[in-house]
Amino acid sequence: MTIPITYYLVLSAIVFLTGLVGVLIRRNIIAILLSVELMLNATNINFVAFSEHLHDLGGQVFVFFALTVAAAEVAVGLAIIIALHRAKDTINVEQFNLLKW
Amino acid sequence: MDHLFFGYFAGVIALTAVLVVAFRNPVYSALSLLIMFFHVAGLYVTLHAEFLAAVQVIVYAGAILVLYLFVVMLLNLKTDDRYHSQWRAAAFVGGPLLIEFLVLLAGSLAAPPAAAPRVDIETGDNTLAIGETLFSTYLFPFEVASLILLVAMIGAIVLAKREVPETPAS
């Protein structure tokens, strides 16, 4: 007895919505980046579930690429956070308003 | 049995995802994200993606999360991090997603049967199959991914580098 694809979609939607809410309501940049990781994992769950459902390996290869992009994003994002903390001694997003209109 | 495993993994994934957002201390958030990564890897195993499960544990839990914890402890963050409200943006983005979620829930009763299997990916070696696909069909994206990693490495070094003083103290 196999799991319907809808269950995976619902799980992925829950995790994605949680990450979205986290990006919107947290004020700590590191927590925002962790929420972005949540959203990336939600899409990866979708990719793997559809790869199994459609019997196509392309989904798993795409998860591989998403993982590469996630690693690059973390490296650059954390470097930006360290540079910001060195410049302003805080990582609260409300303190960074230089580029706001 | 399948439903039991899926229920356990999905429950823990959803719970720890909420905890990542709810914890105020970033160290606790990172640690619950670690638990979520392990359970996502378990979900991949039940989906016959063993290679991706191993990569998930090694790269996400082993490398990315250690980097997060390193930065959290390096910056010595305070935990008095209050939430702030962006209700307009949240409603604009979250509303359509919530509608889609409800449509999915409503459609789960009348789900069509699974498509006819074209290629059987469950037999044989999952790692071998992914490797053959990656190095034949997706060879050019694979090389582009290596370029992205190189650019990210150079960018991280340049961004986090401390400015070297012009005249070295003798």
Chai-1 contact restraints between the chains, C-beta under 6 A:
chainA,res_idxA,chainB,res_idxB,connection_type,confidence,min_distance_angstrom,max_distance_angstrom,comment,restraint_id
A,M1,B,D2,contact,1.0,0.0,6.0,A-B,restraint_1
A,I3,B,D2,contact,1.0,0.0,6.0,A-B,restraint_2
A,I3,B,F6,contact,1.0,0.0,6.0,A-B,restraint_3
A,P4,B,A111,contact,1.0,0.0,6.0,A-B,restraint_4
A,T6,B,S108,contact,1.0,0.0,6.0,A-B,restraint_5
A,T6,B,A111,contact,1.0,0.0,6.0,A-B,restraint_6
A,L9,B,L104,contact,1.0,0.0,6.0,A-B,restraint_7
A,V10,B,L104,contact,1.0,0.0,6.0,A-B,restraint_8
A,L11,B,A10,contact,1.0,0.0,6.0,A-B,restraint_9
A,A13,B,F101,contact,1.0,0.0,6.0,A-B,restraint_10
A,I14,B,A14,contact,1.0,0.0,6.0,A-B,restraint_11
A,V15,B,A17,contact,1.0,0.0,6.0,A-B,restraint_12
A,L17,B,L97,contact,1.0,0.0,6.0,A-B,restraint_13
A,T18,B,A17,contact,1.0,0.0,6.0,A-B,restraint_14
A,T18,B,V18,contact,1.0,0.0,6.0,A-B,restraint_15
A,T18,B,V21,contact,1.0,0.0,6.0,A-B,restraint_16
A,G22,B,V21,contact,1.0,0.0,6.0,A-B,restraint_17
A,L24,B,Q86,contact,1.0,0.0,6.0,A-B,restraint_18
A,L24,B,A90,contact,1.0,0.0,6.0,A-B,restraint_19
A,I25,B,Y83,contact,1.0,0.0,6.0,A-B,restraint_20
A,R27,B,D81,contact,1.0,0.0,6.0,A-B,restraint_21
A,R27,B,H84,contact,1.0,0.0,6.0,A-B,restraint_22
A,N28,B,D81,contact,1.0,0.0,6.0,A-B,restraint_23
A,I30,B,P26,contact,1.0,0.0,6.0,A-B,restraint_24
A,I30,B,V72,contact,1.0,0.0,6.0,A-B,restraint_25
A,A31,B,P26,contact,1.0,0.0,6.0,A-B,restraint_26
A,A31,B,S29,contact,1.0,0.0,6.0,A-B,restraint_27
A,L34,B,V20,contact,1.0,0.0,6.0,A-B,restraint_28
A,L34,B,S29,contact,1.0,0.0,6.0,A-B,restraint_29
A,L34,B,L33,contact,1.0,0.0,6.0,A-B,restraint_30
A,L38,B,A17,contact,1.0,0.0,6.0,A-B,restraint_31
A,N41,B,V40,contact,1.0,0.0,6.0,A-B,restraint_32
A,V48,B,Y44,contact,1.0,0.0,6.0,A-B,restraint_33
A,V48,B,L47,contact,1.0,0.0,6.0,A-B,restraint_34
A,V48,B,A49,contact,1.0,0.0,6.0,A-B,restraint_35
A,E52,B,L47,contact,1.0,0.0,6.0,A-B,restraint_36
A,H55,B,P117,contact,1.0,0.0,6.0,A-B,restraint_37
A,H55,B,R118,contact,1.0,0.0,6.0,A-B,restraint_38
A,H55,B,V119,contact,1.0,0.0,6.0,A-B,restraint_39
A,H55,B,I121,contact,1.0,0.0,6.0,A-B,restraint_40
A,L57,B,I121,contact,1.0,0.0,6.0,A-B,restraint_41
A,L57,B,A129,contact,1.0,0.0,6.0,A-B,restraint_42
A,L57,B,T133,contact,1.0,0.0,6.0,A-B,restraint_43
A,Q60,B,A49,contact,1.0,0.0,6.0,A-B,restraint_44
A,Q60,B,L52,contact,1.0,0.0,6.0,A-B,restraint_45
A,Q60,B,I130,contact,1.0,0.0,6.0,A-B,restraint_46
A,V61,B,T133,contact,1.0,0.0,6.0,A-B,restraint_47
A,V61,B,L134,contact,1.0,0.0,6.0,A-B,restraint_48
A,V61,B,Y138,contact,1.0,0.0,6.0,A-B,restraint_49
A,V63,B,L52,contact,1.0,0.0,6.0,A-B,restraint_50
A,F65,B,A145,contact,1.0,0.0,6.0,A-B,restraint_51
A,L67,B,V59,contact,1.0,0.0,6.0,A-B,restraint_52
A,T68,B,A145,contact,1.0,0.0,6.0,A-B,restraint_53
A,A72,B,I148,contact,1.0,0.0,6.0,A-B,restraint_54
A,A72,B,L149,contact,1.0,0.0,6.0,A-B,restraint_55
A,A72,B,A152,contact,1.0,0.0,6.0,A-B,restraint_56
A,V74,B,I64,contact,1.0,0.0,6.0,A-B,restraint_57
A,V74,B,L67,contact,1.0,0.0,6.0,A-B,restraint_58
A,A75,B,A152,contact,1.0,0.0,6.0,A-B,restraint_59
A,A75,B,A156,contact,1.0,0.0,6.0,A-B,restraint_60
A,V76,B,A152,contact,1.0,0.0,6.0,A-B,restraint_61
A,V76,B,G155,contact,1.0,0.0,6.0,A-B,restraint_62
A,V76,B,A156,contact,1.0,0.0,6.0,A-B,restraint_63
A,L78,B,V71,contact,1.0,0.0,6.0,A-B,restraint_64
A,A79,B,A156,contact,1.0,0.0,6.0,A-B,restraint_65
A,A79,B,L159,contact,1.0,0.0,6.0,A-B,restraint_66
A,A79,B,A160,contact,1.0,0.0,6.0,A-B,restraint_67
A,I80,B,L159,contact,1.0,0.0,6.0,A-B,restraint_68
A,I82,B,A160,contact,1.0,0.0,6.0,A-B,restraint_69
A,A83,B,L159,contact,1.0,0.0,6.0,A-B,restraint_70
A,H85,B,L75,contact,1.0,0.0,6.0,A-B,restraint_71
